[in-house]
Amino acid sequence: MAGALLGAALLLAIPALADDKADCSAGITMIQAEIAKAPAEPALAKLKKALKNAQREQKEGEFDECMDAVGDAKRALK
């Protein structure tokens, strides 16, 4: 029974991981585009830090943490 529950939980998590992976990649592209626009220094520094963190988390497969970094970048743009 516990194995069946674990299997069901994993199957439900797979689509979420795929969405986060795609969203992470799109977020990194968005950050790079914003950096290319040469924003003011305070925002630029935050965007570069967010990009570095997002790329690291993407390489590690930590897509939820990548999305946290993308969120940081979005807040830097406000």
DRENFILUM-248809 format. One record per atom (N, C-alpha, C): residue number from 1; residue in three letters; atom name; x, y negated, z. Coordinates in pm, 1 decimal, padded with zeros to 6 digits. Layout:
<recs>
 num residuo atomo     east    north       up
 NUM     ALA    CA        X        Y        Z
...
</recs>
This chain:
<recs>
 num residuo atomo     east    north       up
   1     MET     N  00083.1  00120.0  00000.0
   1     MET    CA  00000.0  00000.0  00000.0
   1     MET     C  00087.0 -00125.5  00000.0
   2     ALA     N  00190.2 -00127.7  00085.1
   2     ALA    CA  00277.3 -00245.1  00090.1
   2     ALA     C  00348.7 -00264.0 -00043.2
   3     GLY     N  00386.3 -00154.3 -00108.0
   3     GLY    CA  00450.8 -00163.3 -00238.9
   3     GLY     C  00358.8 -00223.6 -00342.9
   4     ALA     N  00231.9 -00186.2 -00338.2
   4     ALA    CA  00135.1 -00240.7 -00432.8
   4     ALA     C  00116.8 -00390.7 -00411.0
   5     LEU     N  00114.1 -00432.2 -00284.8
   5     LEU    CA  00100.1 -00575.6 -00255.1
   5     LEU     C  00221.4 -00653.7 -00302.8
   6     LEU     N  00339.7 -00596.7 -00281.9
   6     LEU    CA  00462.5 -00661.5 -00325.5
   6     LEU     C  00463.9 -00672.7 -00477.3
   7     GLY     N  00425.1 -00564.8 -00544.2
   7     GLY    CA  00420.5 -00566.5 -00690.6
   7     GLY     C  00323.5 -00671.4 -00742.0
   8     ALA     N  00207.4 -00680.7 -00680.6
   8     ALA    CA  00108.3 -00780.5 -00721.7
   8     ALA     C  00161.6 -00921.5 -00698.8
   9     ALA     N  00228.4 -00941.9 -00587.7
   9     ALA    CA  00284.2 -01074.5 -00557.9
   9     ALA     C  00390.2 -01112.3 -00661.0
  10     LEU     N  00471.6 -01016.3 -00700.3
  10     LEU    CA  00575.1 -01044.6 -00800.2
  10     LEU     C  00512.7 -01077.0 -00935.2
  11     LEU     N  00410.0 -01004.5 -00972.7
  11     LEU    CA  00343.8 -01032.1 -01100.5
  11     LEU     C  00280.3 -01170.7 -01102.2
  12     LEU     N  00227.8 -01212.1 -00990.8
  12     LEU    CA  00168.4 -01345.4 -00982.9
  12     LEU     C  00274.7 -01454.1 -00985.1
  13     ALA     N  00393.2 -01424.6 -00935.9
  13     ALA    CA  00500.6 -01524.0 -00928.2
  13     ALA     C  00570.2 -01543.7 -01062.2
  14     ILE     N  00569.2 -01444.1 -01149.0
  14     ILE    CA  00642.7 -01453.6 -01275.0
  14     ILE     C  00594.5 -01570.4 -01360.7
  15     PRO     N  00464.5 -01589.8 -01382.8
  15     PRO    CA  00423.1 -01706.3 -01462.8
  15     PRO     C  00464.2 -01838.6 -01399.2
  16     ALA     N  00460.7 -01846.4 -01268.0
  16     ALA    CA  00501.6 -01969.7 -01200.0
  16     ALA     C  00649.4 -01997.2 -01225.0
  17     LEU     N  00731.8 -01893.4 -01223.0
  17     LEU    CA  00874.7 -01911.5 -01249.0
  17     LEU     C  00896.6 -01957.9 -01392.2
  18     ALA     N  00821.9 -01900.7 -01485.2
  18     ALA    CA  00835.9 -01940.8 -01625.1
  18     ALA     C  00797.2 -02087.2 -01642.8
  19     ASP     N  00688.5 -02129.9 -01577.4
  19     ASP    CA  00646.9 -02269.8 -01585.4
  19     ASP     C  00753.2 -02360.9 -01525.8
  20     ASP     N  00804.6 -02324.6 -01408.9
  20     ASP    CA  00908.1 -02405.7 -01344.3
  20     ASP     C  01033.3 -02411.8 -01430.4
  21     LYS     N  01068.3 -02301.2 -01494.1
  21     LYS    CA  01188.0 -02298.1 -01579.2
  21     LYS     C  01170.8 -02395.2 -01696.1
  22     ALA     N  01055.8 -02390.1 -01761.2
  22     ALA    CA  01029.2 -02480.1 -01873.4
  22     ALA     C  01020.6 -02624.4 -01826.3
  23     ASP     N  00955.3 -02646.4 -01713.5
  23     ASP    CA  00943.0 -02781.8 -01659.0
  23     ASP     C  01079.5 -02836.8 -01618.6
  24     CYS     N  01163.7 -02750.8 -01564.5
  24     CYS    CA  01299.0 -02791.1 -01526.2
  24     CYS     C  01376.0 -02838.4 -01649.2
  25     SER     N  01370.4 -02759.1 -01754.4
  25     SER    CA  01440.9 -02794.4 -01877.5
  25     SER     C  01387.8 -02925.9 -01934.9
  26     ALA     N  01256.3 -02941.8 -01936.7
  26     ALA    CA  01196.7 -03065.6 -01986.3
  26     ALA     C  01235.2 -03184.0 -01897.4
  27     GLY     N  01242.0 -03160.2 -01768.1
  27     GLY    CA  01280.8 -03266.6 -01674.4
  27     GLY     C  01423.7 -03312.4 -01696.8
  28     ILE     N  01512.6 -03217.5 -01721.7
  28     ILE    CA  01652.4 -03251.8 -01748.7
  28     ILE     C  01661.7 -03335.4 -01876.2
  29     THR     N  01586.1 -03297.0 -01977.5
  29     THR    CA  01584.0 -03373.4 -02102.6
  29     THR     C  01532.5 -03514.9 -02078.7
  30     MET     N  01430.0 -03527.9 -01995.6
  30     MET    CA  01374.4 -03659.5 -01963.1
  30     MET     C  01477.6 -03745.9 -01890.9
  31     ILE     N  01548.2 -03686.0 -01795.1
  31     ILE    CA  01650.0 -03762.5 -01720.8
  31     ILE     C  01759.6 -03809.6 -01816.4
  32     GLN     N  01804.1 -03721.0 -01905.3
  32     GLN    CA  01908.3 -03758.1 -02001.3
  32     GLN     C  01861.6 -03873.2 -02091.0
  33     ALA     N  01735.4 -03869.4 -02132.5
  33     ALA    CA  01681.6 -03976.6 -02216.6
  33     ALA     C  01677.9 -04109.0 -02140.4
  34     GLU     N  01640.9 -04103.9 -02013.6
  34     GLU    CA  01637.0 -04226.1 -01932.8
  34     GLU     C  01777.6 -04282.2 -01910.7
  35     ILE     N  01874.1 -04194.8 -01890.4
  35     ILE    CA  02013.3 -04239.8 -01874.2
  35     ILE     C  02061.6 -04306.4 -02002.7
  36     ALA     N  02022.4 -04251.5 -02117.8
  36     ALA    CA  02063.2 -04307.4 -02247.3
  36     ALA     C  02009.3 -04448.3 -02268.9
  37     LYS     N  01902.5 -04483.6 -02198.5
  37     LYS    CA  01844.7 -04618.9 -02209.5
  37     LYS     C  01925.3 -04721.9 -02129.9
  38     ALA     N  02028.3 -04676.7 -02058.2
  38     ALA    CA  02115.6 -04763.6 -01978.8
  38     ALA     C  02037.5 -04851.2 -01880.5
  39     PRO     N  01970.6 -04787.8 -01782.5
  39     PRO    CA  01897.0 -04866.4 -01682.7
  39     PRO     C  01992.4 -04941.6 -01589.6
  40     ALA     N  01936.3 -05028.5 -01507.1
  40     ALA    CA  02016.1 -05104.2 -01409.5
  40     ALA     C  02091.7 -05007.7 -01317.7
  41     GLU     N  02201.6 -05054.4 -01263.7
  41     GLU    CA  02292.6 -04969.7 -01186.1
  41     GLU     C  02228.0 -04890.3 -01072.6
  42     PRO     N  02146.4 -04948.1 -00989.4
  42     PRO    CA  02091.0 -04864.9 -00880.8
  42     PRO     C  02013.6 -04743.7 -00934.7
  43     ALA     N  01933.0 -04766.1 -01037.4
  43     ALA    CA  01856.7 -04655.7 -01095.6
  43     ALA     C  01949.0 -04559.1 -01169.1
  44     LEU     N  02048.4 -04611.1 -01238.3
  44     LEU    CA  02141.4 -04527.3 -01313.5
  44     LEU     C  02214.3 -04430.2 -01221.1
  45     ALA     N  02260.9 -04478.0 -01109.0
  45     ALA    CA  02331.9 -04391.6 -01014.0
  45     ALA     C  02240.3 -04280.5 -00962.7
  46     LYS     N  02116.3 -04315.6 -00932.5
  46     LYS    CA  02020.9 -04214.9 -00884.4
  46     LYS     C  01987.9 -04113.7 -00993.2
  47     LEU     N  01974.0 -04160.7 -01116.2
  47     LEU    CA  01945.1 -04070.5 -01227.7
  47     LEU     C  02060.4 -03974.3 -01252.6
  48     LYS     N  02183.0 -04024.4 -01246.8
  48     LYS    CA  02299.7 -03937.3 -01267.4
  48     LYS     C  02308.3 -03830.8 -01158.2
  49     LYS     N  02281.1 -03870.8 -01035.0
  49     LYS    CA  02283.4 -03774.1 -00925.1
  49     LYS     C  02173.3 -03670.7 -00943.4
  50     ALA     N  02054.1 -03715.4 -00980.5
  50     ALA    CA  01942.4 -03623.3 -01002.4
  50     ALA     C  01973.2 -03527.0 -01117.0
  51     LEU     N  02034.4 -03577.8 -01223.7
  51     LEU    CA  02070.2 -03492.6 -01337.3
  51     LEU     C  02170.4 -03385.3 -01295.5
  52     LYS     N  02270.5 -03426.6 -01222.6
  52     LYS    CA  02371.9 -03331.5 -01175.8
  52     LYS     C  02307.5 -03222.6 -01089.8
  53     ASN     N  02221.1 -03263.0 -00998.4
  53     ASN    CA  02153.7 -03166.3 -00911.0
  53     ASN     C  02061.3 -03074.8 -00990.2
  54     ALA     N  01985.3 -03131.5 -01082.2
  54     ALA    CA  01891.7 -03051.6 -01162.2
  54     ALA     C  01966.6 -02949.3 -01247.2
  55     GLN     N  02075.1 -02991.1 -01308.5
  55     GLN    CA  02153.0 -02898.6 -01391.5
  55     GLN     C  02214.2 -02787.0 -01307.7
  56     ARG     N  02262.0 -02820.5 -01189.9
  56     ARG    CA  02319.0 -02718.6 -01101.0
  56     ARG     C  02211.6 -02617.2 -01061.4
  57     GLU     N  02096.4 -02666.6 -01021.4
  57     GLU    CA  01988.6 -02577.2 -00979.1
  57     GLU     C  01938.3 -02492.4 -01095.6
  58     GLN     N  01936.6 -02548.9 -01214.8
  58     GLN    CA  01896.3 -02472.3 -01332.4
  58     GLN     C  01992.1 -02356.1 -01354.5
  59     LYS     N  02121.9 -02382.3 -01344.2
  59     LYS    CA  02222.0 -02276.5 -01362.1
  59     LYS     C  02208.0 -02168.9 -01256.2
  60     GLU     N  02169.3 -02208.2 -01136.1
  60     GLU    CA  02153.2 -02113.3 -01026.7
  60     GLU     C  02018.7 -02040.8 -01032.5
  61     GLY     N  01930.1 -02083.7 -01122.6
  61     GLY    CA  01798.2 -02022.9 -01132.6
  61     GLY     C  01702.5 -02068.7 -01023.4
  62     GLU     N  01735.0 -02177.6 -00958.5
  62     GLU    CA  01650.6 -02234.5 -00851.8
  62     GLU     C  01562.8 -02343.5 -00912.8
  63     PHE     N  01463.2 -02300.7 -00988.7
  63     PHE    CA  01383.4 -02395.1 -01066.0
  63     PHE     C  01296.9 -02485.7 -00979.6
  64     ASP     N  01254.4 -02437.4 -00864.2
  64     ASP    CA  01177.3 -02524.3 -00775.1
  64     ASP     C  01264.1 -02637.5 -00722.7
  65     GLU     N  01389.9 -02608.5 -00694.7
  65     GLU    CA  01481.4 -02712.5 -00648.1
  65     GLU     C  01520.1 -02805.5 -00762.5
  66     CYS     N  01525.5 -02751.4 -00883.4
  66     CYS    CA  01547.5 -02835.1 -01001.5
  66     CYS     C  01434.4 -02936.7 -01012.5
  67     MET     N  01312.6 -02890.5 -00990.3
  67     MET    CA  01197.1 -02979.7 -00999.4
  67     MET     C  01200.2 -03086.2 -00889.7
  68     ASP     N  01257.4 -03054.0 -00776.1
  68     ASP    CA  01275.9 -03155.2 -00671.1
  68     ASP     C  01367.9 -03266.2 -00721.9
  69     ALA     N  01475.8 -03226.9 -00790.4
  69     ALA    CA  01570.0 -03325.3 -00845.0
  69     ALA     C  01503.2 -03408.8 -00954.0
  70     VAL     N  01420.2 -03344.7 -01036.7
  70     VAL    CA  01346.6 -03418.2 -01139.8
  70     VAL     C  01252.9 -03519.6 -01073.4
  71     GLY     N  01190.2 -03479.9 -00965.0
  71     GLY    CA  01104.7 -03571.8 -00890.2
  71     GLY     C  01182.8 -03690.0 -00836.5
  72     ASP     N  01305.8 -03664.7 -00789.7
  72     ASP    CA  01391.3 -03773.6 -00742.7
  72     ASP     C  01417.8 -03873.1 -00856.0
  73     ALA     N  01441.5 -03819.8 -00975.6
  73     ALA    CA  01468.4 -03905.6 -01090.5
  73     ALA     C  01345.6 -03990.4 -01123.5
  74     LYS     N  01229.4 -03928.8 -01118.8
  74     LYS    CA  01106.5 -04003.4 -01148.6
  74     LYS     C  01083.9 -04114.9 -01047.5
  75     ARG     N  01114.1 -04087.6 -00921.7
  75     ARG    CA  01099.4 -04191.2 -00818.4
  75     ARG     C  01200.2 -04304.2 -00840.7
  76     ALA     N  01317.1 -04272.0 -00892.2
  76     ALA    CA  01419.3 -04375.2 -00918.8
  76     ALA     C  01375.1 -04470.4 -01028.6
  77     LEU     N  01283.9 -04423.9 -01113.4
  77     LEU    CA  01238.4 -04506.5 -01225.5
  77     LEU     C  01126.8 -04602.3 -01186.6
  78     LYS     N  01069.8 -04582.5 -01070.6
  78     LYS    CA  00956.9 -04668.0 -01028.0
  78     LYS     C  01005.2 -04798.2 -00971.4
</recs>
